[in-house]
Amino acid sequence: MPPRSKKYLRDILDAALLVRQFTHGKTLASYESDILVRSAVERQLTILCEAMTQLVSSDGSIAEQISDHESIIGMRIVLVHRYGDLDHRRVWSTITLSLPVLIQEVSSLLEQC
C-alpha cells in the first residue's frame, strides 16, 4: 500500500475514533443540545470525509474496500458547502450505525499494511 494511502486511512480512523470519543454516552437529544460537541464532531467528520475524498483520488482500489466510501464523500459536500441543510438526526445515525463499520473496515485495511 502506498504511504499516502496509509496516511489517508490513518486520518480517517483517527477522526472516526475522536467522533466516537466525543459522543460516548450521549443520546441524540444530548448531542443536539450540545453545540460544542456538535461542532467538534462536524469538524472531525469533515476531516474524515476529506481524507476519503483524497483516498479515492489517489488509490481508488483501496477506497472501494470501504463499504460507504461514496456516502462519506457525499456527506463532505453537506458539511462544507450545504451546512445549513445539515440534519443532526442524519449525523447521529451516521455516528451510531455507520461509524462502527467504518472503524472496523479501516482498521482491517491498516492491519494489512
C-alpha positions as CSV (number, residue, x, y, z in Angstrom):
1,M,0.0,0.0,0.0
2,P,1.4,3.4,-0.9
3,P,2.4,5.6,2.1
4,R,-0.1,8.3,1.0
5,S,-3.0,5.8,1.1
6,K,-1.9,4.6,4.6
7,K,-1.9,8.3,5.8
8,Y,-5.4,8.9,4.5
9,L,-6.6,5.7,6.1
10,R,-5.0,6.7,9.4
11,D,-6.6,10.2,9.2
12,I,-10.0,8.5,8.6
13,L,-9.5,6.2,11.5
14,D,-8.2,8.9,13.9
15,A,-11.2,11.2,13.1
16,A,-13.7,8.4,13.5
17,L,-12.2,7.4,16.8
18,L,-12.4,11.0,18.0
19,V,-16.1,11.3,17.0
20,R,-16.7,8.1,18.9
21,Q,-14.9,9.5,21.9
22,F,-16.8,12.9,21.7
23,T,-20.2,11.2,21.6
24,H,-19.6,8.3,24.0
25,G,-22.5,8.1,26.5
26,K,-24.6,10.7,24.6
27,T,-28.1,10.4,23.2
28,L,-29.5,12.1,20.2
29,A,-31.1,14.7,22.4
30,S,-28.0,15.4,24.4
31,Y,-26.0,15.6,21.1
32,E,-28.5,18.0,19.6
33,S,-28.4,20.3,22.6
34,D,-24.6,20.4,22.9
35,I,-23.2,22.9,20.3
36,L,-19.6,22.2,21.5
37,V,-19.8,18.5,20.8
38,R,-21.7,19.0,17.5
39,S,-19.0,21.4,16.4
40,A,-16.2,19.0,17.3
41,V,-18.0,16.1,15.6
42,E,-18.7,18.1,12.5
43,R,-15.0,19.1,12.3
44,Q,-13.8,15.6,12.6
45,L,-16.3,14.3,10.1
46,T,-15.1,17.0,7.7
47,I,-11.5,15.7,8.1
48,L,-12.7,12.1,7.7
49,C,-14.7,12.9,4.6
50,E,-11.9,14.9,3.0
51,A,-9.4,12.1,3.7
52,M,-11.8,9.7,2.0
53,T,-12.0,12.1,-1.0
54,Q,-8.2,12.2,-1.2
55,L,-8.0,8.4,-0.9
56,V,-10.5,7.9,-3.7
57,S,-8.4,10.2,-5.9
58,S,-5.1,8.6,-5.1
59,D,-6.0,5.0,-4.6
60,G,-9.5,4.1,-5.7
61,S,-8.9,0.3,-5.3
62,I,-8.3,0.8,-1.5
63,A,-11.2,3.2,-1.2
64,E,-13.6,0.7,-2.8
65,Q,-12.9,-1.7,0.0
66,I,-14.7,0.7,2.3
67,S,-18.4,0.0,2.0
68,D,-19.8,3.6,2.4
69,H,-17.0,5.5,0.7
70,E,-19.3,7.2,-1.8
71,S,-21.8,8.3,1.0
72,I,-18.8,9.6,3.0
73,I,-17.8,11.8,0.1
74,G,-21.4,13.0,-0.2
75,M,-21.5,13.9,3.4
76,R,-18.5,16.2,3.0
77,I,-20.4,18.3,0.5
78,V,-23.2,18.8,3.0
79,L,-20.7,19.6,5.9
80,V,-18.7,22.1,3.9
81,H,-21.0,23.6,1.3
82,R,-24.5,23.0,2.4
83,Y,-24.1,23.2,6.2
84,G,-27.4,24.9,6.5
85,D,-29.1,21.7,5.3
86,L,-27.2,19.5,7.9
87,D,-29.7,17.3,9.7
88,H,-28.5,16.4,13.2
89,R,-30.5,13.1,13.1
90,R,-28.7,12.1,10.0
91,V,-25.3,12.9,11.6
92,W,-26.4,10.9,14.7
93,S,-27.4,8.0,12.5
94,T,-24.1,8.1,10.8
95,I,-22.3,8.1,14.2
96,T,-24.3,5.2,15.7
97,L,-24.7,3.0,12.6
98,S,-22.1,3.7,10.0
99,L,-19.1,4.8,12.1
100,P,-18.6,1.4,13.9
101,V,-18.5,-0.4,10.5
102,L,-16.1,2.3,9.1
103,I,-13.7,1.9,12.1
104,Q,-13.7,-1.9,11.6
105,E,-13.1,-1.7,7.8
106,V,-10.3,0.9,8.0
107,S,-8.6,-0.8,10.9
108,S,-8.6,-4.0,8.9
109,L,-7.1,-2.3,5.9
110,L,-4.4,-0.7,8.1
111,E,-3.6,-4.1,9.6
112,Q,-2.9,-5.4,6.1
113,C,-0.1,-2.9,5.6
